[in-house]
């Protein structure tokens, strides 16, 4: 593969790690990092041996690939400028603020023949990837994602901050039309919802209960799937997977249940995500987490928020 010139726009708590991975990736040449806090940009750049910029327009013409990790309200404008300049972009979640913005970026990327990926990183969790071969028409899905409050994400609520990862995962697993959404939540620590629970019903009868909270001292991130002959448990944080399957049609004891614990590779999700992005750019193919996936996750997240606000 070709070695691509890369950059990161926004090197805060998440962007700095994008820059770290791109600086060491064998098919990436990090030509600069951008942040409106130039001192922050210079500090990150020094550690990675690259240039620092305070205005992302300065990187146009220098980089072929960009990761956009600025606050969500700026995703659309930054991504639009870069795509129009012919730069391939990975936009962190949530993709944009509105579905209309998402659609415009998708259309622009298609017109410019630019690769557009959305940073829904749980798709690259080794446990999620491995679980795919065991999943077959789930009847019920239960998801719990809890973590401590981070004031840096106070500009959005827990649905866009945390739950959107699980919304994307559930949509990627079910691939059926959503027929109803029921949601409840509360504001505890910020002006937005800090805890939320949504029940999503799909056309095939599957029901998904998704809970997210940033009013917790510990991180807890699990998804459980229940289907006709088995129960699948995925620990996002622990990157582990367990599959419980019936050996016989009628379960008379625990001996009638087979437990499988697949051995997973200990790989960094962020590396896998960025490696996939770089590969897609080099090969000119659509990413596993495309703009359309980012749009669909955003659309359902906004529907959940609409239901929350109606309470």
Beta strands, then each sheet from edge to edge (+ up, - down):
strand 1: 4-9
strand 2: 28-34
strand 3: 52-53
strand 4: 65-68
strand 5: 88-92
strand 6: 116-119
strand 7: 140-146
strand 8: 178-186
strand 9: 195-202
strand 10: 207-213
strand 11: 220-227
strand 12: 230-235
strand 13: 240-246
strand 14: 257-260
sheet 1: 3+ 2+ 1+ 4+ 5+ 6+
sheet 2: 8+ 9- 10+ 7+ 11- 12+ 13- 14+
end
